[in-house]
Every structure is written in C-alpha cells, then in structure tokens.
Amino acid sequence: MLEVQSSNDREIQELLSDKCNRMILESIKTVPKSTSQICVECNIPTSTAYRKMQKLLDFKTIRRMGTINEFGKREVLYKSNFFVLKNILNW
C-alpha cells in the first residue's frame, strides 16, 4: 500500500532539503547569531537569509530571541530549536 504524505510533511522535507536552510541551521546550532552574522558565515545575501529564516520560524525550527549588545542596542538573535528538529527527524 502506498503511504500518502501530508502537505505539511512535504513542506518540512523541502525545508530541510534546502542547502541554505541547512547552512543556517548548522550555523545557529549551538550559538545564537544575528542575521548579519549568519549572512557572513553562510555567504548568503541578507534578503535570502531573512526569507529563509522566516520560513524556518514558521515551522518553529528556529527561535528568535532579543538581547542587548555591548553598545546598549537591542539585537535579535536566532537559535535552532533542537527539540522541534528532533521530533521532525525522529532522532
């Protein structure tokens, strides 16, 4: 019998099969980083990073956190959400 995947499963599979998404997830696996740090480390344009990270946020595979940097300015950092990824990938 042929197993039918839900559209959500297909979307998650596409999300995790994208090279840029995997680079972003690998980059923020252990240390939260800003968008500019992710762009430099992954060598991707800022617009691409924001678009990819919004998709990752929609699926709750990453989380956004605010912090105050050393200059007293608010900064948004992103971190991979290990527990969601663990459930998605059945680790």
PyMOL commands that place a pseudoatom at each C-alpha (Angstrom):
pseudoatom trace, name=CA, resn=MET, resi=1, chain=A, elem=C, hetatm=0, pos=[0.000, 0.000, 0.000]
pseudoatom trace, name=CA, resn=LEU, resi=2, chain=A, elem=C, hetatm=0, pos=[1.297, 3.473, -0.891]
pseudoatom trace, name=CA, resn=GLU, resi=3, chain=A, elem=C, hetatm=0, pos=[1.709, 5.854, 2.045]
pseudoatom trace, name=CA, resn=VAL, resi=4, chain=A, elem=C, hetatm=0, pos=[0.394, 9.351, 1.439]
pseudoatom trace, name=CA, resn=GLN, resi=5, chain=A, elem=C, hetatm=0, pos=[2.395, 12.177, 2.976]
pseudoatom trace, name=CA, resn=SER, resi=6, chain=A, elem=C, hetatm=0, pos=[0.586, 15.183, 4.344]
pseudoatom trace, name=CA, resn=SER, resi=7, chain=A, elem=C, hetatm=0, pos=[1.326, 18.528, 2.723]
pseudoatom trace, name=CA, resn=ASN, resi=8, chain=A, elem=C, hetatm=0, pos=[2.942, 19.647, 5.995]
pseudoatom trace, name=CA, resn=ASP, resi=9, chain=A, elem=C, hetatm=0, pos=[5.356, 16.677, 5.865]
pseudoatom trace, name=CA, resn=ARG, resi=10, chain=A, elem=C, hetatm=0, pos=[6.293, 17.533, 2.285]
pseudoatom trace, name=CA, resn=GLU, resi=11, chain=A, elem=C, hetatm=0, pos=[6.859, 21.176, 3.188]
pseudoatom trace, name=CA, resn=ILE, resi=12, chain=A, elem=C, hetatm=0, pos=[9.108, 20.214, 6.108]
pseudoatom trace, name=CA, resn=GLN, resi=13, chain=A, elem=C, hetatm=0, pos=[11.010, 17.800, 3.894]
pseudoatom trace, name=CA, resn=GLU, resi=14, chain=A, elem=C, hetatm=0, pos=[11.540, 20.550, 1.294]
pseudoatom trace, name=CA, resn=LEU, resi=15, chain=A, elem=C, hetatm=0, pos=[12.523, 22.973, 4.041]
pseudoatom trace, name=CA, resn=LEU, resi=16, chain=A, elem=C, hetatm=0, pos=[15.214, 20.661, 5.404]
pseudoatom trace, name=CA, resn=SER, resi=17, chain=A, elem=C, hetatm=0, pos=[16.470, 19.607, 1.972]
pseudoatom trace, name=CA, resn=ASP, resi=18, chain=A, elem=C, hetatm=0, pos=[17.316, 23.202, 1.010]
pseudoatom trace, name=CA, resn=LYS, resi=19, chain=A, elem=C, hetatm=0, pos=[21.076, 23.854, 1.160]
pseudoatom trace, name=CA, resn=CYS, resi=20, chain=A, elem=C, hetatm=0, pos=[20.753, 27.423, 2.528]
pseudoatom trace, name=CA, resn=ASN, resi=21, chain=A, elem=C, hetatm=0, pos=[18.348, 26.291, 5.244]
pseudoatom trace, name=CA, resn=ARG, resi=22, chain=A, elem=C, hetatm=0, pos=[20.750, 23.552, 6.307]
pseudoatom trace, name=CA, resn=MET, resi=23, chain=A, elem=C, hetatm=0, pos=[23.655, 26.034, 6.404]
pseudoatom trace, name=CA, resn=ILE, resi=24, chain=A, elem=C, hetatm=0, pos=[21.600, 28.411, 8.547]
pseudoatom trace, name=CA, resn=LEU, resi=25, chain=A, elem=C, hetatm=0, pos=[20.563, 25.624, 10.935]
pseudoatom trace, name=CA, resn=GLU, resi=26, chain=A, elem=C, hetatm=0, pos=[24.146, 24.411, 11.219]
pseudoatom trace, name=CA, resn=SER, resi=27, chain=A, elem=C, hetatm=0, pos=[25.382, 27.953, 11.855]
pseudoatom trace, name=CA, resn=ILE, resi=28, chain=A, elem=C, hetatm=0, pos=[22.999, 28.555, 14.766]
pseudoatom trace, name=CA, resn=LYS, resi=29, chain=A, elem=C, hetatm=0, pos=[23.005, 25.058, 16.192]
pseudoatom trace, name=CA, resn=THR, resi=30, chain=A, elem=C, hetatm=0, pos=[24.987, 25.900, 19.320]
pseudoatom trace, name=CA, resn=VAL, resi=31, chain=A, elem=C, hetatm=0, pos=[25.385, 29.683, 19.457]
pseudoatom trace, name=CA, resn=PRO, resi=32, chain=A, elem=C, hetatm=0, pos=[22.630, 32.241, 18.764]
pseudoatom trace, name=CA, resn=LYS, resi=33, chain=A, elem=C, hetatm=0, pos=[23.585, 34.632, 15.970]
pseudoatom trace, name=CA, resn=SER, resi=34, chain=A, elem=C, hetatm=0, pos=[22.272, 37.781, 14.325]
pseudoatom trace, name=CA, resn=THR, resi=35, chain=A, elem=C, hetatm=0, pos=[21.147, 37.885, 10.717]
pseudoatom trace, name=CA, resn=SER, resi=36, chain=A, elem=C, hetatm=0, pos=[24.302, 39.718, 9.678]
pseudoatom trace, name=CA, resn=GLN, resi=37, chain=A, elem=C, hetatm=0, pos=[26.492, 37.081, 11.366]
pseudoatom trace, name=CA, resn=ILE, resi=38, chain=A, elem=C, hetatm=0, pos=[24.546, 34.307, 9.613]
pseudoatom trace, name=CA, resn=CYS, resi=39, chain=A, elem=C, hetatm=0, pos=[24.888, 36.058, 6.239]
pseudoatom trace, name=CA, resn=VAL, resi=40, chain=A, elem=C, hetatm=0, pos=[28.655, 36.379, 6.583]
pseudoatom trace, name=CA, resn=GLU, resi=41, chain=A, elem=C, hetatm=0, pos=[29.174, 32.856, 7.886]
pseudoatom trace, name=CA, resn=CYS, resi=42, chain=A, elem=C, hetatm=0, pos=[26.907, 31.203, 5.293]
pseudoatom trace, name=CA, resn=ASN, resi=43, chain=A, elem=C, hetatm=0, pos=[27.869, 33.573, 2.455]
pseudoatom trace, name=CA, resn=ILE, resi=44, chain=A, elem=C, hetatm=0, pos=[24.263, 34.342, 1.548]
pseudoatom trace, name=CA, resn=PRO, resi=45, chain=A, elem=C, hetatm=0, pos=[22.562, 37.670, 0.739]
pseudoatom trace, name=CA, resn=THR, resi=46, chain=A, elem=C, hetatm=0, pos=[20.636, 39.411, 3.508]
pseudoatom trace, name=CA, resn=SER, resi=47, chain=A, elem=C, hetatm=0, pos=[17.326, 39.178, 1.624]
pseudoatom trace, name=CA, resn=THR, resi=48, chain=A, elem=C, hetatm=0, pos=[17.771, 35.420, 1.172]
pseudoatom trace, name=CA, resn=ALA, resi=49, chain=A, elem=C, hetatm=0, pos=[18.652, 34.984, 4.838]
pseudoatom trace, name=CA, resn=TYR, resi=50, chain=A, elem=C, hetatm=0, pos=[15.548, 36.844, 6.018]
pseudoatom trace, name=CA, resn=ARG, resi=51, chain=A, elem=C, hetatm=0, pos=[13.300, 34.884, 3.634]
pseudoatom trace, name=CA, resn=LYS, resi=52, chain=A, elem=C, hetatm=0, pos=[14.772, 31.518, 4.645]
pseudoatom trace, name=CA, resn=MET, resi=53, chain=A, elem=C, hetatm=0, pos=[14.739, 32.330, 8.357]
pseudoatom trace, name=CA, resn=GLN, resi=54, chain=A, elem=C, hetatm=0, pos=[11.098, 33.430, 8.196]
pseudoatom trace, name=CA, resn=LYS, resi=55, chain=A, elem=C, hetatm=0, pos=[10.215, 30.048, 6.714]
pseudoatom trace, name=CA, resn=LEU, resi=56, chain=A, elem=C, hetatm=0, pos=[12.252, 28.297, 9.443]
pseudoatom trace, name=CA, resn=LEU, resi=57, chain=A, elem=C, hetatm=0, pos=[10.458, 30.427, 12.061]
pseudoatom trace, name=CA, resn=ASP, resi=58, chain=A, elem=C, hetatm=0, pos=[7.063, 29.496, 10.577]
pseudoatom trace, name=CA, resn=PHE, resi=59, chain=A, elem=C, hetatm=0, pos=[7.856, 25.825, 11.125]
pseudoatom trace, name=CA, resn=LYS, resi=60, chain=A, elem=C, hetatm=0, pos=[9.318, 26.562, 14.580]
pseudoatom trace, name=CA, resn=THR, resi=61, chain=A, elem=C, hetatm=0, pos=[12.663, 25.001, 13.652]
pseudoatom trace, name=CA, resn=ILE, resi=62, chain=A, elem=C, hetatm=0, pos=[14.424, 28.142, 14.872]
pseudoatom trace, name=CA, resn=ARG, resi=63, chain=A, elem=C, hetatm=0, pos=[13.549, 30.674, 17.534]
pseudoatom trace, name=CA, resn=ARG, resi=64, chain=A, elem=C, hetatm=0, pos=[14.106, 34.390, 17.806]
pseudoatom trace, name=CA, resn=MET, resi=65, chain=A, elem=C, hetatm=0, pos=[15.496, 35.953, 20.964]
pseudoatom trace, name=CA, resn=GLY, resi=66, chain=A, elem=C, hetatm=0, pos=[16.242, 39.532, 21.871]
pseudoatom trace, name=CA, resn=THR, resi=67, chain=A, elem=C, hetatm=0, pos=[19.330, 40.729, 23.664]
pseudoatom trace, name=CA, resn=ILE, resi=68, chain=A, elem=C, hetatm=0, pos=[21.228, 43.927, 24.362]
pseudoatom trace, name=CA, resn=ASN, resi=69, chain=A, elem=C, hetatm=0, pos=[24.651, 44.118, 22.717]
pseudoatom trace, name=CA, resn=GLU, resi=70, chain=A, elem=C, hetatm=0, pos=[27.771, 45.682, 24.214]
pseudoatom trace, name=CA, resn=PHE, resi=71, chain=A, elem=C, hetatm=0, pos=[26.825, 49.076, 22.755]
pseudoatom trace, name=CA, resn=GLY, resi=72, chain=A, elem=C, hetatm=0, pos=[23.459, 49.085, 24.546]
pseudoatom trace, name=CA, resn=LYS, resi=73, chain=A, elem=C, hetatm=0, pos=[21.408, 48.419, 21.399]
pseudoatom trace, name=CA, resn=ARG, resi=74, chain=A, elem=C, hetatm=0, pos=[18.702, 45.789, 21.058]
pseudoatom trace, name=CA, resn=GLU, resi=75, chain=A, elem=C, hetatm=0, pos=[19.711, 42.903, 18.870]
pseudoatom trace, name=CA, resn=VAL, resi=76, chain=A, elem=C, hetatm=0, pos=[17.699, 39.976, 17.533]
pseudoatom trace, name=CA, resn=LEU, resi=77, chain=A, elem=C, hetatm=0, pos=[19.470, 36.617, 17.589]
pseudoatom trace, name=CA, resn=TYR, resi=78, chain=A, elem=C, hetatm=0, pos=[18.365, 33.312, 16.105]
pseudoatom trace, name=CA, resn=LYS, resi=79, chain=A, elem=C, hetatm=0, pos=[18.958, 29.835, 17.510]
pseudoatom trace, name=CA, resn=SER, resi=80, chain=A, elem=C, hetatm=0, pos=[17.955, 26.437, 16.168]
pseudoatom trace, name=CA, resn=ASN, resi=81, chain=A, elem=C, hetatm=0, pos=[15.187, 24.753, 18.097]
pseudoatom trace, name=CA, resn=PHE, resi=82, chain=A, elem=C, hetatm=0, pos=[16.711, 21.342, 18.748]
pseudoatom trace, name=CA, resn=PHE, resi=83, chain=A, elem=C, hetatm=0, pos=[13.597, 19.810, 20.295]
pseudoatom trace, name=CA, resn=VAL, resi=84, chain=A, elem=C, hetatm=0, pos=[11.404, 20.595, 17.289]
pseudoatom trace, name=CA, resn=LEU, resi=85, chain=A, elem=C, hetatm=0, pos=[14.061, 19.326, 14.885]
pseudoatom trace, name=CA, resn=LYS, resi=86, chain=A, elem=C, hetatm=0, pos=[14.466, 16.193, 16.974]
pseudoatom trace, name=CA, resn=ASN, resi=87, chain=A, elem=C, hetatm=0, pos=[10.726, 15.472, 16.706]
pseudoatom trace, name=CA, resn=ILE, resi=88, chain=A, elem=C, hetatm=0, pos=[10.625, 16.226, 12.982]
pseudoatom trace, name=CA, resn=LEU, resi=89, chain=A, elem=C, hetatm=0, pos=[13.588, 13.984, 12.205]
pseudoatom trace, name=CA, resn=ASN, resi=90, chain=A, elem=C, hetatm=0, pos=[12.652, 11.328, 14.783]
pseudoatom trace, name=CA, resn=TRP, resi=91, chain=A, elem=C, hetatm=0, pos=[16.117, 11.336, 16.364]
for i in range(1, 91): cmd.bond("trace and resi %d" % i, "trace and resi %d" % (i + 1))
show_as sticks, trace
zoom trace
